[in-house]
């Protein structure tokens, strides 16, 4: 058996867990903090592969191995790697209290409605976008993805967030510091950071939950009446339903809604868990987007300006929705397509714009498809009868990036 012991957040290590160990693997601070058998070999955990190879020699000879890990080793921890290598049946896991649970406890906050994301050895974009999309997030940090990097990115798009940097949890040097994203970006936080909490304090006390984790919307493609809009200038729900299906917004994504208007697409993407930047040139439209986002309890980064010029201020998106029209539409679509990592969806009422937009998508390396949406809705007539009322037809084009093509260059 391999005994895996969680420690480091104030959880004492039971002496029987390490008694008789012939090999002990762990971080240096864990090895120094626990009384180990004098004759036990010790491996300071760095790169994982050499440690696993050494453990395999001991396990193959039925010699006792102990692994000391931080907090709960089954929560974004070493248990996964050990189970894949040796089998879960060989593991005796003694969990401690995770750094996430400890940090929220220090603040007196529940975390059944929190989103937990790991940036340790992973693309930090996901952690950033989750922090933008959700009001209560715990980020497990790593080299190059710590409080400073997270703060610098949030300062541009969500400056109102509060970051709580928890360091050395469970030790005599424990500290929790509340800082703004800009303040976090200006600091050197060292190597003792345990976890970073990102909070939108206007939304941290949500409703009582039955299911842990982030809330999911009960429906999408909401009625136009669920949004404030001007003179029916809003993406109709039939069009929005297909646009959302092609955009595929999900937690960890960044979506642009360019020519956002009422912000209906932006709000729906945010409700589905994506971070969203909505670009709108009309001042009254900007206020309308903010009002609709607030009414639906989501945070949308609203950018006042005209595309494509204003797009240079934004981080690269995973997906883009382009609404509206005008002569500049192909240029806007082309600028979006050069930046989008996955897909671009364009809604148009004018037939004349379709060929140029399609060329803009294919020219940027996208596989392009589309459809003309013509729908008729039930409408009442006098005498308790019903007719069909046609909505305006809309062309929906979408491009999906060819995986071997990027920035106009074949890879």
N, C-alpha and C positions, 0 to 999 in steps of 0.2 A: 504494500500500500504506500501511496504518497500522501502524506498529511499536509494539507494546505491550510495555513493559519492566517486569518485576517488580523492585522494589528495596525498601529500607527494613528488611530483616531481616538485614543483613550481607552481602547479595549485591551485589558491585560491578557497576556499570552499564558494559558494554563501550562504549568510545568510538565504535566504528563504528555502534552502535545509534542514537546521536543526531547523528552527523556529517551535515551537510547538511539537518538538519531546518529547515523553515520555520515550523512551528507546533508548540509543545510544550505539552501539557496535563498537569497533575498537581497534587497537593497542594503547598502552599507549601514544606513541609520537603523534599519531593523535588526541587522546582525549585531550591531553594537549595543542595542537596547535590551536584548534578551539573553539571559544566562544559558549558554549552550554547553553541551558535553565537551570536555576538553579535547577529546580525541576525534571529534567530528571534523570532517573536511568542510571548508566553507567556500562558497562561490559567490562573489559579489555580482549581482545581476546587472548585466549590461545588454549586449546583443543576446537575443533569446536562444538562437540555434545552438551555440556551444554549450550553454547550460543544459538544454534538453538532451544533447548528446551525452554529457557527463552523467545526467540522471539515468539515462537508459542503461548505462553500464551497471549502475547500482541496482536498478529495478530487475535487470536480468539475472542478478545473483541473489535476489531476495534480500537485499540490504536496505535498511530503513532510510527513507528520504523525507525531509521536511522542507517545505517552501514557505517562506514568510512573505506575505503580500500586504498591500495597503488596504485597509477597510474591508469591504466585502469583495473577495477575489472572484466571485461569480458575477459581479456587476461591472461589465467592461474590463474584466480583469484576466488573470492568467489561467483561470480554470478552463476557458475555451481551448487554449493552446495545449494544455496538459491532457484534456479529454480527447482531443484529436490525435495526439501522439500516443498516449498510453491506454486510452479507454476510460470512460467515466466510472466503470466498476472498480478501478484501481485507486480512486481518489477518496480520501477522507477529508472533507472540506469543513473547516471550523470558521464560519464567517464572523467578521467583526462588523462594526457600524461603518457604513460607507461615508465617504467625505461629503457626498451630496446630502444625505440625511443629517449629518452632523452640522453642516453649514446652515441648512434651513432651520434646524432646531435652535441654533444660536440666535437666529433672527426671530424666533417665535412664529414661523410661518409653516403652514402645511405644505406638502409637496406632492400630494396625490394628483394635482392638476398641473404639475410642472412638466416641462419637456427637458429631457436629458440628452445631451449630444456630446460626443467625444471628438476632440480635435487633436488627439494624441496620435501622431503617425498617420493622420488622415488629412484630406483637403479641408482647409480652414474655411472655405467658402460656405460649406454646409452649415457650420456653427454660426457664422455671421448671419446668414439668411434666416435661420431659425430664430436667432435673437431679435431680428427685425420683425418677424411674423407673430411671435408669441409673447404674452406678458410676463411669463415666469419661466426662465430657462436656466439650467445648470450646465456649464461648459467644463468638461474635463480637458485641461490644457496640455500642451506639449511644446517642445522646442519650435520656435517660429510661429506658434499659435497660442501666445499667452495673453495676459491682460493688455499689454501695450498694443499688440497687433489688433486685437479685437476692438479696443477702444478707438484706435485710429480709424478703422473702417466704420464703426458706428457713429463717430463724430460727424461723418459726412451725410449720413442718411437717417440716423435715429439719435440725434444729440440729446434728447430728453430722457433716455434710458439711464438707470442707475446701475452701476456695476459694484458688486460686493466681492472683493478679492479676499478669499480665505486662505491663509498661509499657515503651515505647520500645525494643522488641526490636531488636537489631542496632546500637544507637547507644551512645555513651559513657555515656548516662544510663540504660541498660537496668537494670531491676530486676524481681525476682520476689519477691512477698511472700505468705506462707502465713498465712491468717487464717480465723477462724471466720465463719459467716454474720453473727452479731451484730456482730463487729468490722468486717466489711466494711460493714455498714449504717451504722456510726457515722463513716465517713470520707468526706471529699471527695477523690475520686480524680483530679480534673482531666481533661484531654483526651488524655493520652498513653497511655491503656490500649490495648494491642494485642489481648489476648484474655484471657478468664477461664476457668480450668480448674476444674471442680467434681468432687471426688473423694470416693468412699466408700472410704476406705483399707483397709477390711476386705475389699473385693472388687476392688481395682484389678489384681491379678495374676491374671488369668483363665487359662483353658486356651489351648494353642496353637491358633491360628485358621488356617483355609484361606480363608475368605470374610471380607473386611473389613467393618467396621461392627458394629452391635449384633447380638447373638445372637437368633435367633428360635426359639420353642418348636417342637418336632417334632410336638406334638399338643396338643389342648385337650379340654375336657370330660373331665377326668381321673376315674378311678374314685374312688369314695368312700374306698376303702382307702388312697388316696394322701394322705389328710388325717387328722389327729387330730380326733375328734369325740365328742360325748357322746350315747349312746343313739340312734344313727342320726339325730341332729338335724343334718342337713346337706342342702343342696340337691342332689338326685340328678342324676347326670350327664346324663340326658335333658333335664331341665329347664334345667340349666346350659348345655347346648349351645345351646338356643334363646335363652336369656337373653343369652348372649354375642353371638349373631348379631344380636339387636335392640339391644344396647348399643353394639356396634361399637367396642370400645376400641382405641386406636391411639396411637403415640408423639405426644406433645404434648397429649393429653387428660388431664383430671382426672375420675376416676370416684369417686362415693360408693357404698359398700356399707353400707346402713343396716339395723341388726338383723343384723349380720354373722355371728353365731354361731360357726361354725368358721373363717370367713374364706375358704371355698372360692372364692366368686365374686371376692372381692378379690384373692386370689392369682392366679387365672387372668387377671384383667384386667391385673395387674402383669406377668405373664409375656408378655402380648401388647404390652407397651410403654407402657401408660398409668400415670400417677401415680394413686395410690389412697389415699383416706381411708376407713377402716373404722370404723363407729360401733357400739359394743356396750356394753350397760349391765351385763352380768354380769361380775364380776371374773375368774372362771375362763375365761369366753369371751375376754376381752382377752388373757390369757396364751396361750390356745390359738391365737388368730389370729397372735400374734407367733411362736409355735413353728412354725406351718405356713408362714408367710412365710419364716422362716429355713431351714426344710427344703427349700424350693423356690428359695432363692437370690434372693429379691426383697425389696424394701423397701416395706412397707405402713405408712402413717401411721395408727396405731391411736388412736382417741379413745374414752375411757371416759366414758360418760354416756348419758342417755336422750334420744332424739329426741322431739319436734322441738326442744326447748330448746337442745341442744348444737350444733345445726347452724349457729347464728349465728356460731360461732367459725371456721367453715371458709370457704375460698374457693369461689366459684361453680363448680359442676361442669359438665362437658359432658354427662355421662350419670349416671344414678342407678339402682342396683338396691335395691329394698326387699324384704326377706324378713320372715318372722315374721307375726304377726297381732295380735289384741287390738282392743279398742274404739277405741283411739287411732289405728289404722292409717289411716283417711281423713285425719285431721289431719296425720299424718306425710307421707303422699303429697302432700297439698296444699302443705305447706311445701317439700318437695323440688321439686315441679313449678314453684313460683314462682321457684326459683333455677336450675333446670337450663337449660342453653343448647340442648340438642338433644333428649334423650329420657329417659324414665323407664320402668323395667320393674318390675313388681310380681308377686311369686309369693305365692299364697294357697292354703291348703287348705280354707278355709271358704267355702261358697257365699254365705253371708249378707253377706260383706264386699264382694262383687263390685260391686253397684250403687253403693255409696257411693264406692268407689275409682274407678270409672269416672267418676262425677260430679266427683270431685276433679281428675281429669286433664283432662276436657273443660272444666271451669270455669276452668282455668288456661291455656286456649288450645291444648290438645294435641288432635291427631287421634288417636283411641283405637281400638285393635284388641285382639284377644285370642284365646286358645285354651284349651280344656281338654285337658291332656295325660294320657293314660291309656296306660301301657306295661306290657308283660308281658315278663319276662326268662326266659331259659332256666334251668331248675333241674334238677339231676340227681335221679333216683329210683333206688331199688334195682333191680338187674337190668339195669343199663347202659341205662336208658331216660331220657327227658327230658320234663319237663312245663313248662308256662308258669306262672310265679308273678307275679301282678299286683302292681304298686307302687301306692302311694296316689295317687289322681288329684290333680292340681294345676292351678289356674287361673293362667294367665300373661296379664296385661294389659300392654300397652305403649302409651305415648303419645309421639308425635313432634310437636315444637313446630311450630305453624303459623308460617311465616316472617314473616307480617304481624301477629303477635300477641305481645306481650311485657308481662309484669307486669300482665296483666288489661286492657291498653289496646290497642285496634286501632291499628296504625301506618300 
